[in-house]
Amino acid sequence: MNLQQTIHSDWTPLSR
């Protein structure tokens, strides 16, 4: 399970 990867991928566009 890669929960951190999912969050990180979702945070990239959000943070931008």
mmCIF entry with sequence, helices, sheets and N, C-alpha, C, O atoms, coordinates in Angstrom:
data_MODEL
# 
_entry.id   MODEL 
# 
_entity.id                         1 
_entity.type                       polymer 
_entity.pdbx_number_of_molecules   1 
# 
_entity_poly.entity_id                      1 
_entity_poly.type                           'polypeptide(L)' 
_entity_poly.nstd_linkage                   no 
_entity_poly.nstd_monomer                   no 
_entity_poly.pdbx_seq_one_letter_code       MNLQQTIHSDWTPLSR 
_entity_poly.pdbx_seq_one_letter_code_can   MNLQQTIHSDWTPLSR 
_entity_poly.pdbx_strand_id                 A 
# 
loop_
_entity_poly_seq.entity_id 
_entity_poly_seq.num 
_entity_poly_seq.mon_id 
_entity_poly_seq.hetero 
1 1  MET n 
1 2  ASN n 
1 3  LEU n 
1 4  GLN n 
1 5  GLN n 
1 6  THR n 
1 7  ILE n 
1 8  HIS n 
1 9  SER n 
1 10 ASP n 
1 11 TRP n 
1 12 THR n 
1 13 PRO n 
1 14 LEU n 
1 15 SER n 
1 16 ARG n 
# 
_struct_asym.id          A 
_struct_asym.entity_id   1 
# 
_struct_conf.conf_type_id            HELX_P 
_struct_conf.id                      HELX_P1 
_struct_conf.pdbx_PDB_helix_id       AA1 
_struct_conf.beg_label_comp_id       LEU 
_struct_conf.beg_label_asym_id       A 
_struct_conf.beg_label_seq_id        3 
_struct_conf.pdbx_beg_PDB_ins_code   ? 
_struct_conf.end_label_comp_id       SER 
_struct_conf.end_label_asym_id       A 
_struct_conf.end_label_seq_id        15 
_struct_conf.pdbx_end_PDB_ins_code   ? 
_struct_conf.beg_auth_comp_id        LEU 
_struct_conf.beg_auth_asym_id        A 
_struct_conf.beg_auth_seq_id         3 
_struct_conf.end_auth_comp_id        SER 
_struct_conf.end_auth_asym_id        A 
_struct_conf.end_auth_seq_id         15 
_struct_conf.pdbx_PDB_helix_class    1 
_struct_conf.details                 ? 
_struct_conf.pdbx_PDB_helix_length   13 
# 
_struct_conf_type.id          HELX_P 
_struct_conf_type.criteria    ? 
_struct_conf_type.reference   ? 
# 
loop_
_atom_site.group_PDB 
_atom_site.id 
_atom_site.type_symbol 
_atom_site.label_atom_id 
_atom_site.label_alt_id 
_atom_site.label_comp_id 
_atom_site.label_asym_id 
_atom_site.label_entity_id 
_atom_site.label_seq_id 
_atom_site.pdbx_PDB_ins_code 
_atom_site.Cartn_x 
_atom_site.Cartn_y 
_atom_site.Cartn_z 
_atom_site.occupancy 
_atom_site.B_iso_or_equiv 
_atom_site.pdbx_formal_charge 
_atom_site.auth_seq_id 
_atom_site.auth_comp_id 
_atom_site.auth_asym_id 
_atom_site.auth_atom_id 
_atom_site.pdbx_PDB_model_num 
ATOM 1  N N  . MET A 1 1  ? 0.850  -1.224 0.000  1.00 0.00 ? 1  MET A N  1 
ATOM 2  C CA . MET A 1 1  ? 0.000  0.000  0.000  1.00 0.00 ? 1  MET A CA 1 
ATOM 3  C C  . MET A 1 1  ? 0.872  1.256  0.000  1.00 0.00 ? 1  MET A C  1 
ATOM 4  O O  . MET A 1 1  ? 1.803  1.383  0.796  1.00 0.00 ? 1  MET A O  1 
ATOM 5  N N  . ASN A 1 2  ? 0.556  2.169  -0.899 1.00 0.00 ? 2  ASN A N  1 
ATOM 6  C CA . ASN A 1 2  ? 1.360  3.411  -0.976 1.00 0.00 ? 2  ASN A CA 1 
ATOM 7  C C  . ASN A 1 2  ? 0.464  4.628  -0.721 1.00 0.00 ? 2  ASN A C  1 
ATOM 8  O O  . ASN A 1 2  ? 0.085  5.354  -1.640 1.00 0.00 ? 2  ASN A O  1 
ATOM 9  N N  . LEU A 1 3  ? 0.151  4.815  0.526  1.00 0.00 ? 3  LEU A N  1 
ATOM 10 C CA . LEU A 1 3  ? -0.728 5.945  0.874  1.00 0.00 ? 3  LEU A CA 1 
ATOM 11 C C  . LEU A 1 3  ? 0.011  7.266  0.683  1.00 0.00 ? 3  LEU A C  1 
ATOM 12 O O  . LEU A 1 3  ? -0.559 8.250  0.211  1.00 0.00 ? 3  LEU A O  1 
ATOM 13 N N  . GLN A 1 4  ? 1.266  7.269  1.052  1.00 0.00 ? 4  GLN A N  1 
ATOM 14 C CA . GLN A 1 4  ? 2.052  8.510  0.939  1.00 0.00 ? 4  GLN A CA 1 
ATOM 15 C C  . GLN A 1 4  ? 2.178  8.934  -0.524 1.00 0.00 ? 4  GLN A C  1 
ATOM 16 O O  . GLN A 1 4  ? 2.139  10.123 -0.840 1.00 0.00 ? 4  GLN A O  1 
ATOM 17 N N  . GLN A 1 5  ? 2.327  7.968  -1.396 1.00 0.00 ? 5  GLN A N  1 
ATOM 18 C CA . GLN A 1 5  ? 2.488  8.295  -2.817 1.00 0.00 ? 5  GLN A CA 1 
ATOM 19 C C  . GLN A 1 5  ? 1.196  8.906  -3.364 1.00 0.00 ? 5  GLN A C  1 
ATOM 20 O O  . GLN A 1 5  ? 1.227  9.841  -4.165 1.00 0.00 ? 5  GLN A O  1 
ATOM 21 N N  . THR A 1 6  ? 0.074  8.366  -2.922 1.00 0.00 ? 6  THR A N  1 
ATOM 22 C CA . THR A 1 6  ? -1.216 8.885  -3.392 1.00 0.00 ? 6  THR A CA 1 
ATOM 23 C C  . THR A 1 6  ? -1.413 10.316 -2.924 1.00 0.00 ? 6  THR A C  1 
ATOM 24 O O  . THR A 1 6  ? -1.846 11.176 -3.690 1.00 0.00 ? 6  THR A O  1 
ATOM 25 N N  . ILE A 1 7  ? -1.093 10.564 -1.663 1.00 0.00 ? 7  ILE A N  1 
ATOM 26 C CA . ILE A 1 7  ? -1.248 11.911 -1.102 1.00 0.00 ? 7  ILE A CA 1 
ATOM 27 C C  . ILE A 1 7  ? -0.278 12.878 -1.768 1.00 0.00 ? 7  ILE A C  1 
ATOM 28 O O  . ILE A 1 7  ? -0.647 13.998 -2.122 1.00 0.00 ? 7  ILE A O  1 
ATOM 29 N N  . HIS A 1 8  ? 0.943  12.441 -1.932 1.00 0.00 ? 8  HIS A N  1 
ATOM 30 C CA . HIS A 1 8  ? 1.970  13.302 -2.535 1.00 0.00 ? 8  HIS A CA 1 
ATOM 31 C C  . HIS A 1 8  ? 1.557  13.681 -3.970 1.00 0.00 ? 8  HIS A C  1 
ATOM 32 O O  . HIS A 1 8  ? 1.716  14.826 -4.393 1.00 0.00 ? 8  HIS A O  1 
ATOM 33 N N  . SER A 1 9  ? 1.037  12.717 -4.688 1.00 0.00 ? 9  SER A N  1 
ATOM 34 C CA . SER A 1 9  ? 0.631  12.968 -6.074 1.00 0.00 ? 9  SER A CA 1 
ATOM 35 C C  . SER A 1 9  ? -0.545 13.946 -6.095 1.00 0.00 ? 9  SER A C  1 
ATOM 36 O O  . SER A 1 9  ? -0.682 14.746 -7.021 1.00 0.00 ? 9  SER A O  1 
ATOM 37 N N  . ASP A 1 10 ? -1.376 13.874 -5.080 1.00 0.00 ? 10 ASP A N  1 
ATOM 38 C CA . ASP A 1 10 ? -2.541 14.761 -5.018 1.00 0.00 ? 10 ASP A CA 1 
ATOM 39 C C  . ASP A 1 10 ? -2.172 16.125 -4.458 1.00 0.00 ? 10 ASP A C  1 
ATOM 40 O O  . ASP A 1 10 ? -2.883 17.110 -4.660 1.00 0.00 ? 10 ASP A O  1 
ATOM 41 N N  . TRP A 1 11 ? -1.070 16.165 -3.766 1.00 0.00 ? 11 TRP A N  1 
ATOM 42 C CA . TRP A 1 11 ? -0.640 17.446 -3.171 1.00 0.00 ? 11 TRP A CA 1 
ATOM 43 C C  . TRP A 1 11 ? 0.134  18.300 -4.172 1.00 0.00 ? 11 TRP A C  1 
ATOM 44 O O  . TRP A 1 11 ? 0.173  19.525 -4.057 1.00 0.00 ? 11 TRP A O  1 
ATOM 45 N N  . THR A 1 12 ? 0.740  17.649 -5.143 1.00 0.00 ? 12 THR A N  1 
ATOM 46 C CA . THR A 1 12 ? 1.536  18.395 -6.126 1.00 0.00 ? 12 THR A CA 1 
ATOM 47 C C  . THR A 1 12 ? 0.663  19.419 -6.867 1.00 0.00 ? 12 THR A C  1 
ATOM 48 O O  . THR A 1 12 ? 1.012  20.599 -6.910 1.00 0.00 ? 12 THR A O  1 
ATOM 49 N N  . PRO A 1 13 ? -0.439 18.997 -7.436 1.00 0.00 ? 13 PRO A N  1 
ATOM 50 C CA . PRO A 1 13 ? -1.315 19.916 -8.179 1.00 0.00 ? 13 PRO A CA 1 
ATOM 51 C C  . PRO A 1 13 ? -2.021 20.895 -7.243 1.00 0.00 ? 13 PRO A C  1 
ATOM 52 O O  . PRO A 1 13 ? -2.290 22.037 -7.615 1.00 0.00 ? 13 PRO A O  1 
ATOM 53 N N  . LEU A 1 14 ? -2.311 20.448 -6.053 1.00 0.00 ? 14 LEU A N  1 
ATOM 54 C CA . LEU A 1 14 ? -3.018 21.310 -5.093 1.00 0.00 ? 14 LEU A CA 1 
ATOM 55 C C  . LEU A 1 14 ? -2.105 22.421 -4.588 1.00 0.00 ? 14 LEU A C  1 
ATOM 56 O O  . LEU A 1 14 ? -2.512 23.575 -4.446 1.00 0.00 ? 14 LEU A O  1 
ATOM 57 N N  . SER A 1 15 ? -0.876 22.043 -4.327 1.00 0.00 ? 15 SER A N  1 
ATOM 58 C CA . SER A 1 15 ? 0.085  23.030 -3.799 1.00 0.00 ? 15 SER A CA 1 
ATOM 59 C C  . SER A 1 15 ? 0.439  24.043 -4.893 1.00 0.00 ? 15 SER A C  1 
ATOM 60 O O  . SER A 1 15 ? 0.697  25.214 -4.614 1.00 0.00 ? 15 SER A O  1 
ATOM 61 N N  . ARG A 1 16 ? 0.444  23.566 -6.144 1.00 0.00 ? 16 ARG A N  1 
ATOM 62 C CA . ARG A 1 16 ? 0.784  24.458 -7.249 1.00 0.00 ? 16 ARG A CA 1 
ATOM 63 C C  . ARG A 1 16 ? -0.317 25.490 -7.381 1.00 0.00 ? 16 ARG A C  1 
ATOM 64 O O  . ARG A 1 16 ? -0.249 26.356 -8.253 1.00 0.00 ? 16 ARG A O  1 
# 
